[in-house]
Amino acid sequence: MNAALDPRAIILARIERYTAATGVSEWRLGLEAVHNANYARRLRAGKGASLTVVERAEAYMQADLARRGLPNLEILSRG
């Protein structure tokens, strides 16, 4: 599958941008956002995640960036 179209790669890239911008570890993100500290590690290992879980993680990251006064993930990806 084309990496640009691979949902898992897109999700992981967004997680990496979020953790780089905030200093929050992937472990902490998974624990707080989806109650699974191994969320990112499982995605890297090729395991799946339900759309509900992905949406919860996305909502958490966007809300946390807004709370911190940081740009959203789309803006972070451009620069």
C-alpha positions in Angstrom: 0.0 0.0 0.0 1.2 3.5 -0.8 2.6 5.0 2.4 0.7 8.3 1.7 -2.6 6.4 1.7 -1.8 4.0 4.5 -4.2 4.9 7.4 -1.8 3.5 10.0 1.1 5.6 8.7 -1.1 8.7 8.7 -2.2 8.1 12.3 1.3 7.4 13.5 2.6 10.6 11.7 0.0 12.6 13.5 0.9 11.1 16.8 4.6 11.9 16.1 3.8 15.5 15.3 1.7 15.8 18.4 4.4 14.3 20.7 7.1 16.5 19.1 5.0 19.7 19.6 4.0 18.9 23.2 6.7 16.8 24.7 4.0 14.3 25.7 5.2 10.7 25.4 3.3 8.3 23.2 2.7 6.2 26.3 1.1 9.1 28.1 -1.0 10.0 25.0 -2.3 6.5 24.7 -3.1 6.2 28.4 -4.9 9.5 28.6 -6.6 9.5 25.3 -7.7 5.9 24.8 -6.9 4.2 28.1 -4.2 2.1 26.4 -0.6 3.1 27.1 0.5 0.8 24.2 -1.7 2.5 21.5 1.1 3.8 19.3 3.3 0.8 19.9 0.4 -1.5 18.8 -0.2 0.5 15.7 3.6 0.3 14.8 3.4 -3.5 15.3 0.7 -3.7 12.6 -2.3 -4.1 15.0 -5.5 -2.3 14.2 -7.6 0.2 16.1 -11.3 0.9 15.7 -12.5 4.1 14.2 -13.9 5.1 17.6 -10.5 4.7 19.2 -8.7 6.7 16.5 -11.3 9.4 16.7 -10.9 9.6 20.5 -7.1 9.9 20.2 -7.5 12.6 17.5 -10.0 14.6 19.6 -7.7 14.4 22.6 -4.7 15.6 20.6 -6.6 18.5 19.0 -8.1 19.6 22.3 -4.7 19.4 24.1 -3.0 21.4 21.4 -5.8 24.0 21.7 -5.5 24.1 25.5 -1.7 24.7 25.1 -2.3 27.4 22.5 -0.4 25.4 19.9 -1.5 25.1 16.2 -3.6 22.1 15.1 -2.0 19.0 13.5 -2.7 20.2 10.0 -0.7 23.4 10.5 2.1 21.5 12.2 2.4 19.2 9.2 3.1 22.1 6.8 6.0 23.4 8.5 
